[in-house]
Amino acid sequence: MSTTSQQFDHVTAICSEIFSKKLKDYGPSWRILRLTSVTDQIFIKANRIRSIETKGVNKVGEDIKSELIAIVNYGVIGLIQLELGETTHDDISVEDALVLYNKYINEAKKLMQAKNHDYDEAWRLMRTESYTDLILQKIHRTKQIEDNKGKTLISEGVDANYFDMINYAVFSLIRFEFSD
């Protein structure tokens, strides 16, 4: 069995490959998205996963794994948007977008490793449906923070929620790829 670090690298490499191919197809067209739209895109993906989990039926054809990959990639897009700010046009190169993508995947991995140490890989004992619920909870928290114009009294900010969404999606992808 591979280590969690290796498994993280494996599934994020899959996510990165899709991100890269879409960048080549569309360029960084996602740069025009406001942060609220990125959050809503993640909501759509997570809500669809929950619907499939609940109903047991998938009529569209894209599987849960594809939606989880999209959550990882939109989570990274959200972090990039936080760093670069809003714009109305594609203002970065494909190469710069990939550098930023890798920066945030690496930060997500470091956070996962720190939390994994403290929580002793408890995520491996969780039901995969719980990852979906936790992602949805993080989305609702993010929407509230966005509605409050980014101000919080005691809570972490939008970036922390995006990192958690990425990592819960990665955990679920690991469970899909590597049966425990």
N, CA, C and O of each residue as an XYZ file, in Angstrom:
720
protein
N       0.842     -1.193      0.000
C       0.000      0.000      0.000
C       0.884      1.252      0.000
O       1.886      1.320      0.712
N       0.505      2.209     -0.786
C       1.242      3.465     -0.856
C       0.945      4.325      0.363
O      -0.043      4.119      1.069
N       1.809      5.275      0.586
C       1.568      6.211      1.672
C       0.520      7.235      1.237
O       0.247      7.402      0.048
N      -0.046      7.898      2.206
C      -1.017      8.935      1.902
C      -0.402     10.004      1.017
O      -1.060     10.505      0.105
N       0.828     10.356      1.269
C       1.512     11.362      0.459
C       1.590     10.927     -1.008
O       1.330     11.725     -1.909
N       1.946      9.672     -1.243
C       2.020      9.146     -2.609
C       0.628      9.098     -3.250
O       0.469      9.418     -4.428
N      -0.356      8.704     -2.477
C      -1.725      8.649     -2.986
C      -2.228     10.050     -3.322
O      -2.899     10.247     -4.336
N      -1.905     11.013     -2.475
C      -2.266     12.407     -2.740
C      -1.649     12.841     -4.071
O      -2.331     13.417     -4.919
N      -0.366     12.563     -4.246
C       0.327     12.943     -5.479
C      -0.307     12.266     -6.700
O      -0.442     12.884     -7.756
N      -0.688     11.011     -6.552
C      -1.288     10.267     -7.661
C      -2.609     10.913     -8.098
O      -2.802     11.178     -9.285
N      -3.504     11.163     -7.162
C      -4.812     11.703     -7.567
C      -4.714     13.167     -7.988
O      -5.451     13.601     -8.874
N      -3.825     13.927     -7.374
C      -3.700     15.323     -7.814
C      -3.009     15.418     -9.172
O      -3.209     16.394     -9.896
N      -2.204     14.424     -9.524
C      -1.621     14.389    -10.873
C      -2.727     14.196    -11.911
O      -2.677     14.789    -12.989
N      -3.712     13.380    -11.596
C      -4.870     13.191    -12.481
C      -5.621     14.516    -12.622
O      -5.983     14.919    -13.727
N      -5.848     15.183    -11.501
C      -6.545     16.479    -11.522
C      -5.750     17.500    -12.327
O      -6.317     18.243    -13.128
N      -4.453     17.534    -12.116
C      -3.582     18.483    -12.802
C      -3.576     18.248    -14.311
O      -3.570     19.199    -15.093
N      -3.578     16.993    -14.710
C      -3.585     16.675    -16.143
C      -4.864     17.207    -16.799
O      -4.813     17.765    -17.894
N      -5.986     17.039    -16.144
C      -7.252     17.542    -16.685
C      -7.243     19.064    -16.709
O      -7.661     19.673    -17.694
N      -6.769     19.683    -15.629
C      -6.662     21.144    -15.571
C      -5.808     21.656    -16.732
O      -6.176     22.614    -17.412
N      -4.675     21.011    -16.946
C      -3.746     21.415    -18.000
C      -4.381     21.279    -19.385
O      -4.251     22.177    -20.216
N      -5.061     20.172    -19.632
C      -5.699     19.963    -20.938
C      -6.805     20.983    -21.174
O      -6.963     21.480    -22.288
N      -7.567     21.297    -20.134
C      -8.627     22.293    -20.288
C      -8.036     23.683    -20.509
O      -8.602     24.496    -21.240
N      -6.894     23.950    -19.872
C      -6.204     25.220    -20.114
C      -5.796     25.341    -21.577
O      -5.896     26.413    -22.174
N      -5.337     24.237    -22.146
C      -4.936     24.256    -23.560
C      -6.151     24.436    -24.471
O      -6.061     25.090    -25.510
N      -7.280     23.858    -24.080
C      -8.510     23.992    -24.878
C      -9.123     25.387    -24.775
O      -9.508     25.983    -25.781
N      -9.208     25.903    -23.542
C      -9.973     27.130    -23.281
C      -9.139     28.321    -22.848
O      -9.640     29.443    -22.780
N      -7.859     28.080    -22.554
C      -7.065     29.140    -21.949
C      -7.562     29.376    -20.517
O      -8.389     28.617    -20.013
N      -7.061     30.418    -19.871
C      -7.500     30.710    -18.501
C      -8.807     31.522    -18.490
O      -8.910     32.547    -17.817
N      -9.789     31.043    -19.244
C     -11.073     31.755    -19.354
C     -11.775     31.871    -18.003
O     -12.620     32.747    -17.819
N     -11.433     30.997    -17.061
C     -12.014     31.050    -15.721
C     -11.598     32.310    -14.960
O     -12.170     32.617    -13.914
N     -10.621     33.032    -15.468
C     -10.196     34.264    -14.787
C     -11.323     35.291    -14.707
O     -11.290     36.163    -13.838
N     -12.317     35.210    -15.591
C     -13.414     36.179    -15.536
C     -14.428     35.857    -14.436
O     -15.293     36.681    -14.139
N     -14.335     34.678    -13.832
C     -15.279     34.297    -12.783
C     -15.029     35.088    -11.501
O     -13.900     35.192    -11.021
N     -16.098     35.632    -10.973
C     -15.998     36.207     -9.632
C     -15.909     35.060     -8.632
O     -16.329     33.940     -8.921
N     -15.368     35.341     -7.474
C     -15.183     34.302     -6.466
C     -16.497     33.609     -6.116
O     -16.525     32.399     -5.893
N     -17.578     34.373     -6.068
C     -18.887     33.772     -5.756
C     -19.285     32.753     -6.814
O     -19.928     31.752     -6.498
N     -18.911     32.995     -8.060
C     -19.227     32.048     -9.131
C     -18.397     30.773     -9.013
O     -18.884     29.682     -9.308
N     -17.152     30.911     -8.583
C     -16.316     29.729     -8.361
C     -16.931     28.876     -7.253
O     -17.037     27.657     -7.383
N     -17.332     29.525     -6.169
C     -17.964     28.807     -5.063
C     -19.226     28.101     -5.543
O     -19.480     26.957     -5.167
N     -20.017     28.777     -6.373
C     -21.242     28.161     -6.888
C     -20.934     26.980     -7.803
O     -21.683     26.003     -7.810
N     -19.857     27.046     -8.571
C     -19.469     25.909     -9.405
C     -19.137     24.695     -8.532
O     -19.523     23.571     -8.852
N     -18.428     24.927     -7.445
C     -18.108     23.823     -6.528
C     -19.394     23.292     -5.912
O     -19.552     22.083     -5.749
N     -20.318     24.195     -5.569
C     -21.599     23.771     -5.017
C     -22.339     22.854     -5.986
O     -22.856     21.812     -5.584
N     -22.393     23.238     -7.258
C     -23.086     22.429     -8.267
C     -22.496     21.017     -8.306
O     -23.232     20.031     -8.342
N     -21.169     20.928     -8.297
C     -20.504     19.626     -8.362
C     -20.794     18.789     -7.111
O     -21.140     17.612     -7.215
N     -20.654     19.396     -5.934
C     -20.871     18.665     -4.680
C     -22.342     18.279     -4.525
O     -22.652     17.188     -4.047
N     -23.230     19.160     -4.924
C     -24.661     18.864     -4.821
C     -25.027     17.696     -5.744
O     -25.839     16.845     -5.381
N     -24.429     17.659     -6.928
C     -24.682     16.541     -7.853
C     -24.166     15.236     -7.257
O     -24.830     14.205     -7.366
N     -22.999     15.265     -6.634
C     -22.466     14.056     -5.993
C     -23.442     13.567     -4.928
O     -23.755     12.379     -4.855
N     -23.915     14.488     -4.112
C     -24.850     14.094     -3.045
C     -26.137     13.526     -3.637
O     -26.689     12.559     -3.112
N     -26.611     14.118     -4.715
C     -27.819     13.634     -5.375
C     -27.626     12.201     -5.880
O     -28.497     11.350     -5.701
N     -26.487     11.946     -6.509
C     -26.202     10.594     -7.007
C     -26.069      9.622     -5.841
O     -26.584      8.505     -5.896
N     -25.378     10.047     -4.786
C     -25.227      9.178     -3.607
C     -26.586      8.846     -3.000
O     -26.825      7.713     -2.583
N     -27.474      9.835     -2.951
C     -28.780      9.651     -2.320
C     -29.725      8.824     -3.192
O     -30.391      7.905     -2.715
N     -29.768      9.171     -4.485
C     -30.700      8.502     -5.399
C     -30.159      7.185     -5.940
O     -30.930      6.306     -6.328
N     -28.853      7.048     -5.965
C     -28.259      5.843     -6.513
C     -28.338      5.759     -8.030
O     -28.096      4.702     -8.612
N     -28.677      6.872     -8.668
C     -28.843      6.901    -10.122
C     -28.085      8.102    -10.691
O     -28.118      9.197    -10.129
N     -27.405      7.878    -11.809
C     -26.661      8.915    -12.511
C     -27.176      8.957    -13.937
O     -26.902      8.045    -14.718
N     -27.917      9.998    -14.293
C     -28.503     10.082    -15.633
C     -27.681     10.917    -16.608
O     -27.918     10.848    -17.814
N     -26.727     11.702    -16.126
C     -25.964     12.585    -17.000
C     -24.796     11.852    -17.652
O     -24.462     12.125    -18.805
N     -24.190     10.950    -16.946
C     -23.085     10.194    -17.513
C     -21.745     10.466    -16.867
O     -20.951      9.540    -16.698
N     -21.462     11.720    -16.495
C     -20.212     11.987    -15.786
C     -20.310     11.362    -14.404
O     -21.308     11.536    -13.704
N     -19.284     10.644    -14.021
C     -19.333      9.934    -12.748
C     -18.906     10.830    -11.578
O     -18.479     11.970    -11.764
N     -19.035     10.286    -10.395
C     -18.679     11.028     -9.177
C     -17.205     11.417     -9.203
O     -16.845     12.519     -8.790
N     -16.366     10.533     -9.678
C     -14.930     10.817     -9.736
C     -14.656     12.091    -10.550
O     -13.835     12.918    -10.152
N     -15.338     12.246    -11.680
C     -15.157     13.452    -12.506
C     -15.563     14.707    -11.752
O     -14.915     15.746    -11.871
N     -16.628     14.611    -10.982
C     -17.094     15.762    -10.203
C     -16.106     16.092     -9.090
O     -15.883     17.265     -8.792
N     -15.515     15.075     -8.474
C     -14.509     15.313     -7.435
C     -13.272     15.992     -8.014
O     -12.701     16.888     -7.391
N     -12.863     15.569     -9.194
C     -11.733     16.213     -9.867
C     -12.064     17.680    -10.122
O     -11.217     18.554     -9.937
N     -13.295     17.945    -10.545
C     -13.716     19.329    -10.792
C     -13.689     20.145     -9.496
O     -13.325     21.321     -9.515
N     -14.068     19.535     -8.377
C     -14.027     20.251     -7.091
C     -12.588     20.620     -6.743
O     -12.321     21.742     -6.312
N     -11.666     19.686     -6.927
C     -10.250     19.998     -6.682
C      -9.825     21.162     -7.567
O      -9.226     22.125     -7.089
N     -10.133     21.071     -8.851
C      -9.656     22.085     -9.787
C     -10.332     23.438     -9.569
O      -9.666     24.470     -9.653
N     -11.628     23.459     -9.292
C     -12.286     24.737     -8.986
C     -11.805     25.295     -7.650
O     -11.732     26.512     -7.479
N     -11.474     24.409     -6.691
C     -10.911     24.893     -5.432
C      -9.600     25.626     -5.650
O      -9.355     26.672     -5.050
N      -8.758     25.068     -6.515
C      -7.495     25.728     -6.847
C      -7.772     27.031     -7.588
O      -7.130     28.046     -7.317
N      -8.716     27.013     -8.514
C      -9.086     28.239     -9.226
C      -9.522     29.307     -8.225
O      -9.152     30.473     -8.361
N     -10.305     28.916     -7.224
C     -10.730     29.870     -6.196
C      -9.548     30.495     -5.476
O      -9.529     31.700     -5.227
N      -8.568     29.676     -5.143
C      -7.380     30.191     -4.461
C      -6.583     31.126     -5.367
O      -6.054     32.139     -4.909
N      -6.499     30.786     -6.642
C      -5.811     31.665     -7.592
C      -6.566     32.989     -7.710
O      -5.953     34.056     -7.736
N      -7.886     32.919     -7.782
C      -8.691     34.135     -7.881
C      -8.514     35.013     -6.638
O      -8.453     36.239     -6.739
N      -8.433     34.377     -5.473
C      -8.184     35.141     -4.242
C      -6.860     35.886     -4.328
O      -6.759     37.044     -3.922
N      -5.847     35.211     -4.859
C      -4.521     35.831     -4.959
C      -4.494     36.951     -6.001
O      -3.972     38.034     -5.736
N      -5.052     36.693     -7.177
C      -4.917     37.634     -8.287
C      -6.019     38.690     -8.342
O      -5.847     39.738     -8.963
N      -7.143     38.414     -7.696
C      -8.257     39.355     -7.744
C      -9.099     39.172     -8.997
O      -8.763     38.397     -9.892
N     -10.196     39.904     -9.033
C     -11.141     39.796    -10.147
C     -10.636     40.531    -11.376
O      -9.908     41.519    -11.278
N     -11.040     40.025    -12.538
C     -10.709     40.654    -13.815
C     -11.822     40.342    -14.806
O     -12.681     39.501    -14.539
N     -11.805     41.004    -15.923
C     -12.822     40.776    -16.951
C     -12.244     40.117    -18.199
O     -12.923     40.026    -19.222
N     -10.990     39.656    -18.122
C     -10.380     39.017    -19.280
C      -9.308     38.024    -18.843
O      -8.886     38.011    -17.687
N      -8.882     37.204    -19.777
C      -7.804     36.248    -19.513
C      -6.506     37.039    -19.405
O      -5.989     37.534    -20.407
N      -5.985     37.156    -18.198
C      -4.830     38.031    -18.002
C      -3.565     37.306    -17.553
O      -2.590     37.940    -17.151
N      -3.583     35.981    -17.623
C      -2.358     35.231    -17.314
C      -2.141     34.181    -18.399
O      -3.073     33.765    -19.087
N      -0.910     33.775    -18.528
C      -0.575     32.753    -19.518
C      -0.926     31.370    -18.968
O      -1.139     31.189    -17.769
N      -0.977     30.417    -19.874
C      -1.198     29.024    -19.479
C      -0.076     28.587    -18.541
O      -0.324     27.903    -17.548
N       1.138     28.978    -18.852
C       2.292     28.584    -18.026
C       2.180     29.154    -16.613
O       2.442     28.450    -15.638
N       1.791     30.430    -16.499
C       1.636     31.043    -15.177
C       0.491     30.403    -14.401
O       0.571     30.234    -13.185
N      -0.565     30.054    -15.108
C      -1.703     29.388    -14.452
C      -1.270     28.042    -13.881
O      -1.678     27.676    -12.779
N      -0.455     27.310    -14.618
C       0.023     26.012    -14.135
C       0.964     26.159    -12.946
O       0.944     25.334    -12.033
N       1.785     27.201    -12.952
C       2.664     27.460    -11.804
C       1.817     27.728    -10.558
O       2.101     27.196     -9.485
N       0.784     28.550    -10.702
C      -0.100     28.843     -9.571
C      -0.872     27.596     -9.138
O      -1.060     27.363     -7.944
N      -1.314     26.806    -10.094
C      -2.016     25.558     -9.776
C      -1.132     24.679     -8.888
O      -1.567     24.206     -7.838
N       0.104     24.470     -9.320
C       1.028     23.621     -8.566
C       1.333     24.206     -7.188
O       1.472     23.465     -6.215
N       1.435     25.519     -7.106
C       1.672     26.180     -5.814
C       0.559     25.823     -4.832
O       0.832     25.461     -3.687
N      -0.683     25.923     -5.272
C      -1.801     25.676     -4.360
C      -2.028     24.195     -4.079
O      -2.475     23.841     -2.988
N      -1.733     23.330     -5.034
C      -1.804     21.888     -4.760
C      -0.758     21.524     -3.703
O      -1.031     20.734     -2.799
N       0.432     22.100     -3.822
C       1.477     21.836     -2.829
C       1.092     22.362     -1.449
O       1.357     21.708     -0.440
N       0.469     23.539     -1.399
C       0.005     24.069     -0.115
C      -1.090     23.191      0.475
O      -1.127     22.966      1.684
N      -1.978     22.695     -0.378
C      -3.039     21.798      0.102
C      -2.428     20.521      0.664
O      -2.890     19.999      1.679
N      -1.395     20.022      0.009
C      -0.732     18.804      0.493
C      -0.078     19.044      1.849
O      -0.194     18.211      2.748
N       0.601     20.163      2.002
C       1.228     20.469      3.296
C       0.180     20.553      4.406
O       0.396     20.039      5.504
N      -0.935     21.189      4.128
C      -2.021     21.275      5.108
C      -2.554     19.885      5.426
O      -2.774     19.554      6.591
N      -2.763     19.065      4.388
C      -3.257     17.708      4.596
C      -2.293     16.924      5.474
O      -2.722     16.207      6.378
N      -1.002     17.052      5.217
C      -0.021     16.309      6.004
C      -0.040     16.739      7.473
O       0.054     15.895      8.364
N      -0.159     18.028      7.728
C      -0.210     18.521      9.107
C      -1.462     18.014      9.816
O      -1.394     17.542     10.951
N      -2.601     18.115      9.139
C      -3.851     17.653      9.751
C      -3.856     16.136      9.889
O      -4.364     15.598     10.874
N      -3.291     15.449      8.902
C      -3.229     13.994      8.959
C      -2.422     13.541     10.169
O      -2.755     12.543     10.809
N      -1.368     14.273     10.477
C      -0.566     13.958     11.655
C      -1.398     14.102     12.921
O      -1.410     13.213     13.772
N      -2.092     15.227     13.038
C      -2.860     15.505     14.253
C      -4.085     14.610     14.394
O      -4.436     14.207     15.503
N      -4.734     14.299     13.283
C      -5.968     13.500     13.322
C      -5.722     12.012     13.084
O      -6.658     11.213     13.097
N      -4.467     11.647     12.867
C      -4.081     10.243     12.725
C      -4.855      9.524     11.618
O      -5.313      8.396     11.800
N      -4.995     10.192     10.466
C      -5.648      9.629      9.293
C      -7.069      9.145      9.568
O      -7.498      8.127      9.025
N      -7.784      9.863     10.397
C      -9.176      9.503     10.710
C     -10.043      9.471      9.455
O     -11.041      8.751      9.414
N      -9.679     10.238      8.435
C     -10.466     10.281      7.203
C     -10.595      8.916      6.555
O     -11.566      8.657      5.843
N      -9.633      8.042      6.791
C      -9.691      6.698      6.202
C     -10.816      5.858      6.805
O     -11.264      4.886      6.197
N     -11.267      6.233      7.989
C     -12.332      5.480      8.661
C     -13.718      6.085      8.425
O     -14.729      5.528      8.853
N     -13.750      7.210      7.752
C     -15.020      7.886      7.479
C     -15.717      7.265      6.279
O     -15.085      6.635      5.431
N     -17.012      7.451      6.221
C     -17.783      7.064      5.042
C     -17.531      8.105      3.952
O     -17.385      9.292      4.246
N     -17.479      7.665      2.704
C     -17.193      8.610      1.617
C     -18.295      9.658      1.486
O     -18.027     10.778      1.050
N     -19.520      9.316      1.853
C     -20.607     10.294      1.804
C     -20.353     11.460      2.759
O     -20.826     12.572      2.522
N     -19.616     11.212      3.828
C     -19.298     12.283      4.777
C     -18.396     13.330      4.143
O     -18.503     14.512      4.472
N     -17.510     12.920      3.241
C     -16.673     13.905      2.547
C     -17.557     14.868      1.760
O     -17.327     16.077      1.749
N     -18.574     14.307      1.101
C     -19.501     15.147      0.336
C     -20.196     16.140      1.244
O     -20.284     17.325      0.923
N     -20.692     15.661      2.380
C     -21.388     16.546      3.316
C     -20.458     17.623      3.852
O     -20.865     18.776      3.999
N     -19.226     17.264      4.143
C     -18.266     18.240      4.654
C     -17.908     19.280      3.599
O     -17.736     20.457      3.917
N     -17.796     18.851      2.344
C     -17.556     19.814      1.263
C     -18.740     20.776      1.171
O     -18.548     21.986      1.057
N     -19.960     20.244      1.219
C     -21.149     21.103      1.159
C     -21.184     22.068      2.342
O     -21.562     23.228      2.180
N     -20.796     21.605      3.522
C     -20.743     22.490      4.688
C     -19.735     23.613      4.455
O     -20.019     24.774      4.749
N     -18.559     23.271      3.927
C     -17.537     24.281      3.648
C     -18.033     25.281      2.604
O     -17.710     26.467      2.676
N     -18.811     24.807      1.644
C     -19.385     25.711      0.639
C     -20.345     26.689      1.305
O     -20.297     27.889      1.033
N     -21.208     26.188      2.167
C     -22.152     27.082      2.860
C     -21.415     28.094      3.732
O     -21.811     29.257      3.802
N     -20.358     27.662      4.390
C     -19.546     28.595      5.174
C     -18.921     29.654      4.266
O     -18.923     30.843      4.587
N     -18.397     29.213      3.148
C     -17.763     30.138      2.203
C     -18.763     31.154      1.682
O     -18.462     32.344      1.596
N     -19.954     30.683      1.333
C     -20.997     31.608      0.850
C     -21.322     32.650      1.912
O     -21.502     33.825      1.591
N     -21.399     32.237      3.166
C     -21.689     33.178      4.246
C     -20.582     34.213      4.389
O     -20.848     35.402      4.565
N     -19.339     33.752      4.311
C     -18.202     34.680      4.392
C     -18.231     35.634      3.207
O     -17.998     36.832      3.368
N     -18.515     35.111      2.017
C     -18.605     35.969      0.831
C     -19.726     36.996      0.989
O     -19.560     38.164      0.635
N     -20.864     36.555      1.520
C     -21.982     37.478      1.752
C     -21.620     38.547      2.775
O     -22.158     39.654      2.744
N     -20.704     38.209      3.685
C     -20.221     39.164      4.685
C     -19.018     39.958      4.178
O     -18.297     40.567      4.967
N     -18.804     39.952      2.878
C     -17.705     40.695      2.236
C     -16.330     40.268      2.752
O     -15.406     41.077      2.835
N     -16.211     38.978      3.098
C     -14.934     38.426      3.523
C     -14.601     38.635      4.982
O     -13.548     38.194      5.444
N     -15.467     39.290      5.710
C     -15.186     39.561      7.126
C     -15.691     38.410      8.001
O     -16.800     37.906      7.825
N     -14.844     38.017      8.943
C     -15.230     37.020      9.940
C     -14.841     37.556     11.312
O     -13.930     38.374     11.435
N     -15.534     37.092     12.330
C     -15.213     37.505     13.699
C     -14.164     36.597     14.322
O     -13.258     37.063     15.013
N     -14.291     35.301     14.073
C     -13.399     34.348     14.719
C     -12.987     33.219     13.786
O     -12.042     32.487     14.081
N     -13.665     33.075     12.696
C     -13.485     31.931     11.801
C     -12.374     32.160     10.786
O     -11.951     33.286     10.529
N     -11.918     31.041     10.218
C     -10.953     31.104      9.127
C     -11.620     31.725      7.914
O     -12.846     31.811      7.849
N     -10.827     32.151      6.970
C     -11.363     32.814      5.793
C     -11.731     31.865      4.670
O     -11.719     30.645      4.831
N     -12.054     32.446      3.543
C     -12.459     31.698      2.357
C     -11.352     30.739      1.929
O     -11.634     29.603      1.549
N     -10.104     31.181      1.983
C      -9.004     30.333      1.536
C      -8.932     29.021      2.309
O      -8.712     27.967      1.713
N      -9.113     29.071      3.614
C      -9.068     27.853      4.430
C     -10.179     26.886      4.022
O      -9.982     25.671      4.008
N     -11.338     27.432      3.695
C     -12.445     26.578      3.262
C     -12.160     25.943      1.905
O     -12.473     24.771      1.692
N     -11.564     26.712      0.979
C     -11.187     26.128     -0.315
C     -10.165     25.005     -0.126
O     -10.274     23.954     -0.757
N      -9.181     25.222      0.732
C      -8.201     24.167      0.986
C      -8.868     22.914      1.544
O      -8.544     21.800      1.133
N      -9.793     23.093      2.473
C     -10.490     21.932      3.033
C     -11.328     21.216      1.977
O     -11.368     19.986      1.955
N     -12.002     21.973      1.098
C     -12.782     21.345      0.024
C     -11.875     20.518     -0.879
O     -12.209     19.391     -1.246
N     -10.727     21.086     -1.232
C      -9.762     20.359     -2.067
C      -9.367     19.067     -1.377
O      -9.395     18.001     -1.992
N      -9.003     19.148     -0.116
C      -8.504     17.958      0.577
C      -9.583     16.906      0.795
O      -9.293     15.714      0.687
N     -10.810     17.297      1.097
C     -11.875     16.297      1.216
C     -12.132     15.623     -0.133
O     -12.371     14.416     -0.184
N     -12.086     16.387     -1.219
C     -12.259     15.790     -2.546
C     -11.106     14.835     -2.848
O     -11.324     13.763     -3.413
N      -9.886     15.213     -2.477
C      -8.733     14.335     -2.675
C      -8.905     13.051     -1.867
O      -8.629     11.965     -2.376
N      -9.351     13.157     -0.627
C      -9.574     11.950      0.188
C     -10.558     11.015     -0.500
O     -10.344      9.803     -0.548
N     -11.622     11.574     -1.026
C     -12.611     10.752     -1.710
C     -12.013     10.111     -2.961
O     -12.257      8.936     -3.236
N     -11.234     10.878     -3.715
C     -10.569     10.325     -4.896
C      -9.597      9.210     -4.517
O      -9.503      8.202     -5.218
N      -8.883      9.384     -3.424
C      -7.979      8.333     -2.952
C      -8.770      7.070     -2.663
O      -8.345      5.971     -3.020
N      -9.913      7.222     -2.019
C     -10.741      6.056     -1.706
C     -11.247      5.378     -2.981
O     -11.369      4.154     -3.015
N     -11.543      6.154     -4.031
C     -11.945      5.582     -5.316
C     -10.782      4.837     -5.965
O     -10.962      3.742     -6.498
N      -9.596      5.429     -5.919
C      -8.434      4.883     -6.608
C      -7.792      3.711     -5.861
O      -7.332      2.747     -6.473
N      -7.770      3.809     -4.539
C      -7.084      2.816     -3.715
C      -8.072      2.265     -2.703
O      -8.286      2.875     -1.655
N      -8.654      1.165     -2.986
C      -9.619      0.578     -2.047
C      -8.912      0.230     -0.755
O      -7.889     -0.456     -0.740
N      -9.488      0.723      0.327
C      -8.897      0.450      1.663
C      -9.212     -0.956      2.112
O      -8.803     -1.362      3.200
